[in-house]
Amino acid sequence: MLGGGESNERAVSAASGAAVAAAFRSLGYAVDEVDPAVWPQPAAFDAHIAATAPPESEAKRLEIAFRSNMHNDVFLRSLDGDVVFLALHGGIGESGELKALLEARGIPSTGVGSEAMALSWNKIDTIATLAAAAVPVPRAPLPDQPLPDGANWIVKPALGGSSLEVYRCGSAEEVEAATARIEGPVLVEEFLPGPEFTVGIVGAQALPPVLIEPGEGWFGYEAKYQIGRSREICPAPIDDALTDQLLTLARKSTAALGFGDNSYARVDMMLDASGTPRVLEVNSLPGLANASLLPLAARAAGWSFPTLCQEIVRLAS
């Protein structure tokens, strides 16, 4: 079970790892917990997620160690279980890079294949692919045109998750300032009033939609992972027509990105001002911590958390 990693979602990944390891041990499985950013030191996964995003001061050191281990035969030979469970979020673990290496070595692992994982990790590529498949997505500014007055925009990293470094901007100057704060490629798209929903896909099954109600304004990192900071309601209290629309869009989105019935995902959506759902992103390795949304949806479908983890492994076998 790989967790932790080098990304700014490291604390969330460690919490997912702790939850997954405990679930499998409760079922009698032997679990070897590995943090590829600190191996050969033992992993130290904690179910508690820090109240703020982890600092980036050690990010480079962790990345160097992770990449070194990826090309270390001793490390790769140590991944000798029946399957490698990927509880990594962000960075090398969710970009498709690690997945491609495991595929090349013939090491079975959970999650979608490396090509689809890489495509879903890059939000710019994701949005372009979904738009080409006639999936409604947030509108983007027109290229080489000034931003219209009076519009609100969302500025966020094209490579990242857990709502880190996401900015709401009300002017071209604010968009420019937010863009300058983000390292790497940036996605700018229209602000959507919501509400926000997410739909989990496990194999061929779409789980009940989750309604997300942030306590104060934005469903950011703290609101996502600190209990009591937001409300997540599942099944979402919406009519059958909207439910069907959300489930259909989730299935269509994963299919457009190359997710098959042997994978799992979480599709995030927001309603626009007219009430039309638009797909924000598709998560190829969604969170599995106690406060995460996929386990919540699975419970609403009648699955215990250990059952969800077993199903993810079954899909990879």
C-alpha positions, 0 to 999 in steps of 0.5 A: 500500500503506497501512500504519502508521497512528495506532493502538496497533498501528502497529508491527505495521501497519508490519511488515505493510506492509514484508512486503507491499511486499517480496512484491509487488516480488519479483513485479515489481509497482510499489508505492507505500508510504503511511503515512496518518498521516505523509503527505506524508512518505515511509513508513518501514516496518520489518519488525522489531516492537518488543518492547513495544507502541508508546507512546501519546504521539504517538497524538493527533498521528498521528490528527489527521494521518490524519483530515486526510489522509482529507479531503485531495483531493490525498492521495486522488488520490495513491491512483491504483494499480490497487488499494489494499492495506490493511495497516493494523491497528486504529484508523481503518484497521480500523474501517471508517471509511477503507474507507467513504471509499474505497468512496465515492470508488470506490477499490478496496481489499483486505479486506471491505466497510466495514459488515462491517469496522465490525461485526467491529471492535467486539467487543461487536457481534461477539459479539452477532451471533455469538451470535444466529447460534448460534455459541458465544462466551465467556459474559458476566456477567449484567447487573445481577448481582454477579460470582460468587465463584471465577470468572475473567474476561477484561477487554479493549477492545471496540475494539482488537487485538494483545492490548493491554490485556487483563487476567485478573481473579479478583475483582469488584474486579480487574474494576473496576480493569481496566475503569477502565484501559481507555479506551472500551467494555469487553468482560468475558467468562469466562476460557477455559482453552484451548488457543487456535486460529486459522483463516484464511479467504481467499476461499472457502477455510479454511486449516489451523488454527493451534495457539497455545502461549504460552511463559509464560501469556498470548498477549499482544503480546510473545508474539505478535510476538517470535520464540521467545516462543510456539509456533504450530503449523500444521497444528494437531496435533489430530484430524479432528473438532476440525479440522472443528469449527474450520473450520466455526465459522470459516466460520459466523462470517465469514458471520454478520458479512457476509464474502463470498467476496471478502474474507479474515479470521482467526477466533480461538477458544479451547476452554472447560473442556468442550473446546468451541471458542468464537469470541473475535473475527474479524479483518478485516485480520489481520497480515501480518508475518513473525511473523503467523499468517495467513501461517503458515497459508497456508504450511501450505496450500502458498502462498508469502507472495507468493501469499497477497498476490496472492490478497488483491488478486485478491479485491479486483479 
